[in-house]
Amino acid sequence: MYGVAPAPSPSVKSLTVVWNDQNTTIYEDIQKINDEVNFFLSERIDLLLLFEISCEVGRQFIVDVSVPSNQSVLKIIGVSESNFTCIHYDDDNSNYQTNGTNVNFYKTPLLVYHELSMVLETTNIGVTSINFETFYSDLHDKNNLDPFSTGNNSDIGTSGLVNFDVIVIRDMHLVDIMFVVTVYVVEILEMITFGSQLDFDVVTHTLKKPVPLLIGLGCQYVAMPLIAFAIARAIASDSVTAIGIFVAGIGPGGGSSNIYSYLLDGDLSLSITMTTVSTVLSLGMMPLWLYTLGRIFLQAHELYIPYTDIIVALSVIIVPLSCGLFIRNKFPKIVTMVERVLSVVIIIAALALIVTGVISSLYLIKLFNLKIILVGCFLPYIGFLIGGLVALVFRQPFGNIKTIAIETGLQNTAIAMILLQNSFPPPYGDLATVAPVSAEVMSPIPPFLTSIVYVIYKKYCKKYKEVKETRGDLNFDDNDDFESSD
C-alpha cells in the first residue's frame, strides 16, 4: 500500500512509522521492531511517517514530529510538520489547492493516507524520544479552508500522541583499540624503567616499616571513598552519574602517580609499593564499598566487579617491574643504555597515548558540563590535600608526604571505567564513565604544572645557588691568602 522505502546508504538508516487510530507500528529497514529504537552516534536517519487517519466531516489535521527540547542526543533536520484537510461537501469528490495546502473534499468520511519524511541526526550518546502528535480542527465554515485561523469558528483538539524511546550508542572504533594498546605499552615500558632504577632493599625496608604505606592505603581506601560519596550526594543529579563518581573514588592508585613521584623527588619505592599493594587490595576493597555505600545509588542493579581486568592491571605492574629489577641485578652495565632507549620510546608512546586518548574519549568529553568538570577537579584535588595533610600530621619526611599526596589523588580510573561499562548496558555504561573520564582529564593538571616548575627550579635555581656558593668560597680563600701574605 505504501511501496518500499529506498535502500539506505551505509551511513544512513531507514526508519518507517505507520500510524492509525488504533495502533502504531514502527519499522527499521522494513523490519518490524519494538517501540524502542537503537541508533549509533553520528548516524543520519531517513524517517518516513505513514499516517492512516479516519477523516471525519470537515476536519483538518496538523501532523507534528518533535524531540524533547532539553536534550542534545537527537536533532531533526528539515521540515517536521505537515497539514492536510478533508471536508464533507455536496459536490463530487474533488481536490483543490489552497494556500499550499492539499484540501480533499469527500461526500463521506473515509481513511486518509498521509506521508511525512524528514532526516534525524544523532549528536551525542544518551536516551531520548521521538514524539509524534496530530492536532485537528472541525470546520464549521466551509468557505474558510483554514480552520486554525482566528477568524474561523472551529473546535481544535489533539487526535493522538505517541512517543518512541530512542537510545543512541557508540560502536567500537579502531582508535579505541589503539588507545588501549598504547596505554599498556606505556605502562609496561614505565615499569621496566622504574624497575631498573629500583633498589629492592629499599622496597623490603618499606614493607618492614609500613607506617607510610599504611597511611597511604588508609587515605586511598577510607578517605577517598568517603569523599567520592559526599561529592556524588552533593552534585549528581541522577543515579548513573552518582555511581560513576563513587566508583571513580574507590579504585586503587595508579595511572601516572609513579611518574610524578619520580619527577617531584618523592619516594619512588614507596610509590611503586603503594600502587602494587593498593591494586591487590582492590580485589576486596572495591566490592566492599560497592555493596555498602554503593547500594544507596543503585538499589536494583547488580554491579560486575572486573576481577580479570584488575589481575591484568596488577600483572602489568609486577611483570615488567620484575624485568627491570632483573636487568639491574644481572646486567648493571647496560642499565644506563636501557633507560635512555626506553625514555625515547616512552616519550613517543606518550604522545600517541594523548592523541588516541583525546580522539577516543571525545564523545564523552562533549558531555562535560560544569558539574562534571567540578567533580573532575574536586575528587582528585581534595585527595591531594587529604593525603598530604594526613602524612604531615603523622610527621612523615617531605618525600613521603609528596608521594602519599600523589598516590591518594591519582586513581586508576581505567579500572573504574571497565567496571562501569561491563555493569551497565549501553549507553548507560558510557554515561556513567563521564565522571571518571573528567577525573582522568583534570587530576594530572596540578602535578604536571608542579613538575614543570620543580624541574626548572632544580636545573637552574639550584645550579645558580651552587655557583654562588662556589664563588663565595673562592673569595674567602683569596682573602685568606691576602691576609697571610701581610
C-alpha positions in Angstrom: 0.0 0.0 0.0 2.9 2.4 0.7 5.6 1.0 -1.5 9.1 0.1 -0.5 11.4 2.6 1.2 14.6 3.3 -0.7 17.7 1.3 0.3 19.7 3.4 2.8 23.4 4.3 2.2 25.9 2.8 4.5 25.8 5.8 6.9 22.0 6.3 6.8 19.4 4.2 8.5 15.8 4.0 7.2 13.0 4.2 9.8 9.3 3.9 8.9 6.4 4.6 11.2 2.8 3.5 10.3 0.2 5.2 12.5 -3.6 4.9 12.6 -6.3 5.5 15.1 -6.0 2.0 16.7 -2.3 1.3 16.8 1.2 2.4 15.7 3.8 0.1 14.2 7.5 1.0 13.7 9.8 -0.5 11.1 13.6 -0.3 10.8 14.7 -1.1 7.3 11.3 -2.6 6.7 11.7 -5.0 9.7 9.1 -4.6 12.4 10.7 -3.7 15.8 9.5 -2.7 19.3 8.8 0.8 20.4 12.4 1.3 21.4 14.9 2.2 18.6 18.7 2.0 18.8 20.9 4.4 16.8 24.6 4.8 16.6 26.4 8.0 17.3 26.9 10.3 14.3 24.3 8.5 12.3 21.7 10.0 9.9 18.2 8.5 9.8 15.7 8.9 7.0 12.4 9.0 8.8 9.2 8.3 6.9 5.9 8.7 8.7 2.9 7.0 7.1 -0.4 8.0 8.6 -3.8 6.2 8.3 -6.3 8.7 9.8 -10.0 8.4 9.9 -11.1 11.6 8.2 -14.4 12.8 9.7 -16.7 15.5 8.3 -15.0 18.8 7.9 -11.7 18.0 9.8 -8.2 19.3 9.2 -5.1 17.7 10.6 -1.7 19.0 11.5 1.0 16.3 12.0 3.9 17.4 14.2 7.1 15.5 14.9 9.4 16.7 17.7 12.2 15.7 20.1 12.4 17.0 23.7 13.9 20.5 23.9 16.1 19.8 26.9 18.2 17.1 25.2 21.3 17.1 23.0 21.1 13.5 21.8 19.0 13.8 18.6 18.0 16.6 16.3 15.6 17.0 13.4 16.9 18.3 10.0 14.3 19.7 7.7 10.5 20.1 7.9 8.9 18.4 11.0 5.3 19.5 10.4 2.7 18.9 7.7 -1.0 19.5 7.4 -3.9 18.2 5.4 -7.7 18.7 5.3 -10.7 16.6 4.4 -14.2 18.1 4.1 -17.6 16.5 3.6 -19.1 18.5 0.7 -22.1 18.2 -1.5 -20.3 18.2 -4.9 -18.5 15.3 -6.3 -15.1 14.3 -4.8 -12.6 17.0 -5.8 -9.1 18.1 -5.0 -8.2 21.7 -4.5 -5.0 23.6 -3.8 -5.5 26.4 -1.3 -2.6 28.3 0.2 -0.2 25.5 -0.5 -2.4 23.0 1.5 -3.8 19.9 -0.1 -7.6 20.0 0.5 -9.6 16.9 -0.1 -13.4 17.1 -0.5 -15.3 14.0 0.1 -19.0 13.1 0.3 -18.5 10.6 3.1 -15.8 10.1 5.7 -13.0 7.7 4.9 -9.4 6.8 5.8 -6.9 9.3 4.6 -3.3 8.3 4.0 -0.6 10.9 4.5 3.2 10.8 4.3 5.8 13.0 6.0 9.5 12.5 5.5 12.5 14.1 7.3 16.0 13.4 8.4 17.2 12.8 12.0 20.8 13.1 13.2 22.3 11.7 16.3 24.7 14.2 18.1 25.5 12.6 21.5 25.1 9.2 23.2 22.1 9.0 25.5 18.4 8.3 25.8 15.7 10.5 24.3 12.4 10.1 22.4 10.7 11.0 19.2 7.2 12.5 19.7 4.5 12.1 17.0 1.4 14.2 17.5 -1.6 15.2 15.5 -3.8 18.2 16.1 -7.2 18.5 14.4 -9.8 21.2 13.9 -13.5 20.6 13.0 -14.7 23.1 10.3 -17.9 24.9 10.8 -17.5 27.3 7.9 -17.0 25.6 4.5 -16.0 29.0 3.0 -12.9 29.2 5.3 -10.5 26.4 4.5 -8.1 27.4 7.3 -9.7 26.2 10.5 -6.7 27.2 12.6 -7.1 30.9 11.7 -8.5 33.2 14.4 -11.5 34.2 12.2 -12.9 30.7 11.9 -15.4 29.2 14.3 -13.8 25.8 14.8 -13.1 23.2 17.5 -9.4 22.5 17.9 -8.1 19.3 19.7 -5.5 16.6 19.8 -6.0 13.5 17.9 -3.1 11.5 19.4 0.3 11.5 20.9 2.9 8.7 20.6 6.4 8.6 22.0 9.2 6.3 20.8 12.2 5.8 23.0 15.5 6.3 21.2 18.8 5.1 22.5 22.0 6.4 20.9 25.1 4.3 21.5 28.6 4.3 20.2 30.3 1.4 18.4 33.9 0.4 19.0 36.3 2.1 16.6 39.9 1.3 15.6 41.2 4.3 17.6 39.7 2.8 20.8 41.7 -0.4 20.3 44.9 1.7 19.6 44.3 3.7 22.8 44.0 0.6 25.0 47.1 -1.0 23.4 49.1 2.3 23.8 48.1 2.5 27.5 49.5 -0.9 28.1 52.7 -0.2 26.1 53.4 3.0 28.1 52.6 1.3 31.4 54.9 -1.7 30.6 57.8 0.5 29.5 57.5 2.7 32.5 57.5 -0.2 34.9 60.6 -1.7 33.2 62.4 1.7 33.6 61.3 2.1 37.3 62.4 -1.5 38.0 65.8 -0.8 36.6 66.1 2.2 39.0 64.6 0.5 42.0 66.6 -0.7 44.9 64.9 -3.9 46.2 66.4 -3.5 49.6 64.6 -0.2 49.9 61.3 -1.9 49.0 62.0 -4.5 51.6 62.7 -1.8 54.2 59.4 -0.1 53.2 57.5 -3.3 53.9 59.3 -3.9 57.2 58.4 -0.4 58.4 55.0 0.0 56.8 53.8 3.2 58.6 53.9 5.4 55.4 52.4 2.6 53.4 49.6 2.2 55.8 49.0 5.9 55.9 48.7 6.0 52.1 46.4 3.0 51.9 44.2 4.5 54.6 43.9 7.7 52.5 43.1 5.6 49.4 40.6 3.2 50.8 39.0 5.2 53.6 39.2 8.9 52.8 38.8 8.8 49.0 35.6 6.6 49.0 34.0 8.9 51.6 35.0 12.0 49.7 33.6 10.4 46.5 30.4 9.5 48.3 29.9 13.0 49.6 30.6 14.6 46.2 28.1 12.2 44.5 25.4 13.0 47.0 26.0 16.8 46.7 26.4 17.2 42.9 25.0 14.3 41.0 21.5 14.8 39.6 20.8 11.1 38.7 21.9 7.7 39.9 24.0 6.9 36.8 26.2 9.9 37.3 26.3 9.3 41.1 27.6 5.8 40.8 30.2 6.9 38.2 31.5 9.5 40.7 31.6 7.0 43.5 33.3 4.2 41.5 36.0 6.8 40.4 36.9 7.3 44.1 37.1 3.7 45.3 39.7 2.4 42.9 43.4 1.7 43.5 46.2 4.2 43.0 47.9 4.2 39.7 47.8 6.0 36.4 50.7 8.4 36.3 51.4 8.5 40.0 54.7 6.8 39.7 55.9 9.2 37.1 55.1 12.3 39.1 56.6 10.8 42.3 59.8 10.4 40.3 59.7 13.8 38.8 58.9 15.6 42.1 61.6 13.6 44.0 59.2 11.7 46.1 59.9 8.2 47.4 59.7 6.1 44.2 60.0 2.8 46.2 57.1 3.9 48.3 55.1 5.0 45.3 55.5 1.7 43.4 54.8 -0.3 46.6 51.6 1.6 47.3 50.5 1.2 43.7 51.1 -2.6 43.8 49.6 -3.2 47.2 46.5 -1.0 46.5 45.9 -2.8 43.3 46.0 -6.2 45.1 43.7 -4.8 47.9 41.2 -3.5 45.2 40.1 -7.1 44.7 38.4 -6.9 48.1 38.0 -3.2 48.8 36.1 -2.3 45.6 33.3 -4.9 46.2 33.2 -3.9 49.9 32.4 -0.3 49.1 30.1 -1.1 46.2 28.0 -3.4 48.3 27.8 -1.0 51.2 27.6 2.7 50.3 27.3 1.9 46.6 23.9 0.3 47.2 22.5 3.8 48.1 22.9 4.8 44.4 21.9 1.6 42.8 19.4 -0.4 44.8 18.1 -2.6 42.0 21.2 -3.1 39.8 23.8 -5.8 40.1 27.4 -4.5 39.6 30.0 -6.5 37.9 33.4 -6.5 39.5 36.1 -6.8 36.8 38.4 -9.2 38.7 40.1 -10.3 35.5 40.9 -6.7 34.5 42.2 -6.0 38.0 44.5 -9.0 37.8 45.7 -7.9 34.3 46.4 -4.4 35.7 48.3 -6.0 38.5 50.4 -8.1 36.1 51.2 -5.1 34.0 52.8 -3.6 37.1 54.5 -6.7 38.6 55.9 -8.5 35.5 57.7 -5.6 33.8 58.9 -4.3 37.2 60.4 -7.7 37.8 62.1 -7.5 34.4 63.6 -4.1 35.3 64.9 -5.5 38.6 66.4 -8.5 36.8 68.2 -6.1 34.3 69.5 -4.0 37.2 70.9 -7.0 39.2 72.2 -9.2 36.3 73.3 -6.6 33.7 74.1 -3.5 35.7 76.4 -2.2 32.8 73.6 -1.8 30.4 71.1 -0.2 32.8 72.0 3.3 31.6 71.7 2.4 28.0 68.3 0.7 28.6 67.0 3.7 30.4 68.0 6.1 27.6 66.4 3.9 24.9 63.2 3.4 26.9 63.0 7.1 27.7 62.8 8.0 24.0 60.3 5.2 23.3 58.1 6.3 26.3 58.0 9.9 25.0 56.8 8.8 21.6 54.3 6.3 23.0 53.0 9.0 25.5 52.4 11.4 22.6 50.5 8.6 20.8 48.6 8.0 24.0 47.5 11.6 24.3 46.3 11.7 20.6 44.4 8.4 20.7 43.0 9.2 24.1 41.6 12.5 23.1 40.1 11.1 19.9 38.7 8.0 21.7 37.1 10.0 24.6 35.9 13.0 22.5 32.3 11.7 22.5 32.4 11.6 26.4 34.2 15.0 26.7 31.4 16.5 24.7 29.1 15.5 27.6 31.1 17.6 30.1 29.2 20.3 31.9 30.0 22.5 34.8 29.0 19.9 37.4 31.1 17.1 35.7 34.1 19.4 35.5 33.8 20.3 39.2 33.6 16.6 40.0 36.8 16.0 38.0 38.5 18.7 40.0 37.1 18.2 43.5 37.7 14.4 43.7 41.5 14.3 42.9 42.4 17.8 44.3 40.8 17.0 47.7 42.6 13.7 47.6 45.9 15.5 47.1 45.2 17.7 50.1 43.9 15.0 52.4 46.8 12.7 51.6 49.4 15.4 52.2 47.8 16.7 55.4 47.4 13.2 56.9 51.1 12.4 56.1 52.1 15.7 57.6 50.1 15.0 60.8 52.0 11.7 61.1 55.3 13.6 60.7 56.4 11.9 57.6 59.5 13.0 55.7 58.8 15.5 52.9 59.5 12.9 50.2 56.9 10.6 51.7 54.4 13.5 52.0 54.7 14.2 48.3 54.3 10.5 47.4 51.3 9.9 49.6 49.5 13.0 48.3 50.2 12.0 44.7 49.1 8.4 45.2 45.9 9.4 47.0 44.8 11.9 44.4 45.7 10.0 41.2 43.4 7.0 41.0 43.4 4.2 38.4 40.3 5.4 36.5 40.8 2.7 33.8 39.5 0.0 36.3 36.6 2.3 37.2 35.6 2.7 33.5 35.9 -1.0 32.8 33.7 -1.8 35.8 31.0 0.7 34.8 31.0 -0.3 31.1 30.7 -4.0 31.9 28.0 -3.4 34.5 25.6 -1.3 32.5 24.1 -1.8 29.0 24.9 1.0 26.5 24.7 3.9 26.6 24.3 3.9 30.4 27.8 2.4 30.9 29.3 5.2 28.8 27.2 7.9 30.6 28.4 6.6 34.0 32.1 6.8 32.8 31.8 10.6 32.1 32.8 11.3 35.8 35.9 9.1 35.8 36.9 10.5 32.4 36.6 14.0 33.9 38.8 13.0 36.8 41.3 11.4 34.4 41.5 14.7 32.5 41.6 17.1 35.4 43.7 15.2 38.0 47.1 15.4 36.3 47.0 19.2 36.0 48.4 20.2 39.4 51.2 17.6 39.5 52.0 18.3 35.8 52.4 22.0 36.4 54.2 21.5 39.7 56.6 19.1 37.9 57.5 21.7 35.3 58.2 24.3 37.9 60.1 21.9 40.0 62.3 20.6 37.2 63.1 24.1 36.1 63.9 25.0 39.7 66.3 22.0 40.0 68.0 22.7 36.8 68.6 26.5 37.1 68.0 27.8 40.6 69.9 25.1 42.4 72.8 25.4 39.9 72.8 29.1 40.4 73.0 28.6 44.2 75.9 26.2 43.8 77.8 28.6 41.6 77.2 31.4 44.0 78.4 29.3 47.0 81.5 28.3 45.0 82.3 31.9 44.2 81.8 32.8 47.8 84.3 30.1 48.8 86.8 31.4 46.2 86.5 34.9 47.5 87.0 33.7 51.0 90.2 31.8 50.0 91.6 34.9 48.2 91.1 37.0 51.4 92.8 34.3 53.5 95.8 34.3 51.1 95.9 38.1 51.1 95.9 38.3 54.9 98.5 35.6 55.2 100.8 37.4 52.9 100.6 40.5 55.1 
